Amino acid sequence: MTATTRTTQGERSRLMRQRLLEATVESLVDVGWSGTTTTVVSQRAGVSRGAQLHHFPSKQALVIAAVEHLTERRRDEMASAVEELPAQGRTRAVLDVLAAQFVSPVFFAALELWVAARTDPELRDAVGPLERRVGRETHAYAVDLLGIDDNRGRNRQLVQATLDLLRGLGLAASLSDDTARRTSILDAWAITLDTELER
């Protein structure tokens, strides 16, 4: 007699929710904000429209939850990458870890959300707090990776300039593959940080 593993209702619900969130991000990356509808997401996730509406009653709720969910997943992936950072050339390696966040599907999905929020006050009110929280977390994460005190000298400004630079490079990458240019810029910026940061 073999024991069968039964999936609880809670587990099924969690898995369905996760499929919906991941399908939403894929849709944002593939077809943008205007092409991402709740019907499209339901089809991509392989769930009924009713089930999708049960979990997320609106497109905005679905999209914001999806970006937040995958931002957290990306943070977990970055945390595991940190374990492999070298002591020699650490600053440059940190820039690679951070830069990867700004060329990921999560970033491109968030970019679609920002553009739509620019002209949609209701969406902007929902996206704003999420974006500010993610910004604070990313800044704190960068400070930790670089092993610096944020209150010394110009460290805070240099970290913020780094994140702004990486965001701009990510935006450029959304239109074309500019890996060579990005690599060259990050090589130069690592030297600047090693010179200017107060350790």
C-alpha positions in Angstrom: 0.0 0.0 0.0 1.5 3.3 -1.1 0.9 6.5 0.6 -0.2 9.3 -1.6 0.8 12.9 -1.0 -2.2 15.1 -0.8 -1.9 18.8 -1.6 -3.8 20.9 0.8 -6.2 23.7 -0.4 -3.8 26.3 1.1 -0.9 24.8 -0.9 -2.9 24.7 -4.1 -4.0 28.3 -3.6 -0.4 29.4 -3.0 0.8 27.6 -6.1 -2.0 29.1 -8.2 -1.2 32.6 -6.9 2.5 32.1 -7.7 1.7 30.9 -11.3 -0.4 34.1 -11.7 2.3 36.4 -10.5 5.0 34.8 -12.7 2.7 34.9 -15.7 2.0 38.5 -15.1 5.7 39.5 -15.1 6.3 37.4 -18.3 3.4 39.2 -19.9 4.6 42.6 -18.9 8.1 41.8 -20.4 6.6 40.2 -23.6 3.7 42.5 -24.5 3.9 45.5 -22.1 1.4 47.1 -19.9 -1.3 47.6 -22.5 -1.1 44.0 -23.7 -1.2 42.6 -20.2 -4.8 41.9 -19.4 -6.2 39.7 -16.7 -7.5 37.3 -19.4 -4.0 37.0 -21.0 -2.5 36.4 -17.6 -5.1 33.7 -16.7 -4.4 31.9 -20.0 -0.6 32.1 -19.5 -0.9 30.8 -16.0 -3.4 28.0 -17.0 -6.0 29.0 -14.5 -9.6 30.1 -14.9 -10.6 33.7 -15.0 -12.7 33.2 -12.0 -9.8 31.8 -10.0 -7.6 34.7 -11.1 -10.3 37.2 -10.0 -10.6 35.5 -6.7 -6.9 36.1 -5.9 -6.6 39.5 -7.7 -9.7 41.5 -8.3 -8.1 44.0 -10.7 -5.2 44.3 -13.1 -3.5 46.8 -10.9 -3.6 44.5 -7.9 -2.3 41.6 -9.9 0.6 43.6 -11.5 1.8 45.3 -8.3 1.7 42.0 -6.4 3.7 40.3 -9.2 6.4 42.9 -9.3 6.7 42.8 -5.5 6.8 39.0 -5.4 9.5 38.8 -8.0 11.5 41.6 -6.5 11.7 39.6 -3.3 12.7 36.5 -5.3 15.4 38.5 -7.1 16.7 39.7 -3.7 17.0 36.1 -2.6 18.9 35.3 -5.7 21.3 38.2 -5.1 21.8 37.1 -1.6 23.1 33.7 -2.8 25.4 35.5 -5.4 27.0 37.5 -2.5 28.4 34.3 -1.0 30.7 34.0 -4.1 32.0 37.6 -4.1 35.8 37.6 -4.2 37.9 39.6 -1.8 40.2 40.9 -4.6 38.2 43.1 -7.0 35.2 43.0 -4.7 33.8 46.4 -5.7 33.7 45.5 -9.4 32.0 42.2 -8.5 29.4 44.0 -6.4 28.6 46.2 -9.3 28.0 43.1 -11.4 25.6 41.7 -8.7 23.7 45.0 -8.5 23.7 45.5 -12.3 22.1 42.1 -12.8 19.1 43.4 -10.9 18.6 46.2 -13.5 18.7 43.9 -16.6 16.4 41.3 -15.2 12.8 40.5 -16.2 11.7 42.0 -12.9 13.2 45.4 -13.8 11.7 45.4 -17.3 8.3 44.5 -15.8 8.7 47.3 -13.3 9.7 49.7 -16.1 6.3 49.0 -17.8 4.6 49.7 -14.6 6.4 53.1 -14.1 5.6 54.2 -17.6 1.9 53.4 -17.1 1.9 55.0 -13.7 3.2 58.3 -15.1 -0.2 59.1 -16.6 -2.4 57.0 -14.3 -2.8 58.7 -10.9 -4.5 55.7 -9.3 -1.7 53.4 -10.4 0.9 55.9 -9.4 -0.5 56.0 -5.9 -0.2 52.2 -5.7 3.2 52.0 -7.3 4.9 54.9 -5.5 5.1 53.3 -2.0 6.4 50.0 -3.5 9.0 51.7 -5.5 10.2 53.8 -2.5 10.4 50.7 -0.3 12.4 48.7 -3.0 14.6 51.7 -3.5 15.5 51.9 0.3 16.1 48.2 0.4 18.3 48.2 -2.6 20.3 51.1 -1.2 20.8 49.4 2.1 21.8 46.2 0.3 24.4 48.0 -1.8 25.8 49.6 1.3 26.1 46.2 2.9 27.7 44.6 -0.1 30.3 47.4 -0.4 31.0 47.0 3.4 30.8 50.7 4.1 29.3 53.1 6.6 26.6 55.1 4.8 27.1 58.1 7.1 30.8 58.6 6.4 31.9 61.3 3.9 30.0 61.1 0.6 29.3 57.4 0.8 25.5 57.8 0.7 25.7 60.0 -2.4 28.1 57.7 -4.1 25.9 54.6 -3.5 22.9 56.5 -4.8 24.8 57.6 -7.8 25.8 54.0 -8.4 22.2 52.9 -8.3 21.1 55.7 -10.6 23.9 54.8 -13.0 22.8 51.1 -13.0 19.2 52.0 -13.5 20.1 54.2 -16.5 22.3 51.4 -17.9 19.3 49.0 -17.4 17.0 51.3 -19.3 19.5 51.4 -22.2 19.6 47.6 -22.1 15.8 47.5 -22.5 16.3 48.8 -26.1 19.4 47.0 -27.2 22.3 44.8 -26.0 24.9 47.2 -24.8 26.9 44.7 -22.7 30.3 45.9 -23.9 29.5 49.6 -23.1 28.0 48.7 -19.7 31.1 46.6 -18.9 33.5 49.4 -19.8 31.5 51.9 -17.7 31.3 49.6 -14.7 35.1 49.0 -14.9 35.6 52.7 -14.7 33.0 53.3 -12.0 34.5 50.6 -9.8 37.8 52.5 -9.8 36.0 55.7 -8.9 34.2 54.0 -6.0 37.5 52.4 -4.7 39.1 55.8 -4.8 36.2 57.9 -3.3 34.4 55.6 -0.8 35.4 56.0 2.8 35.9 52.5 4.2 
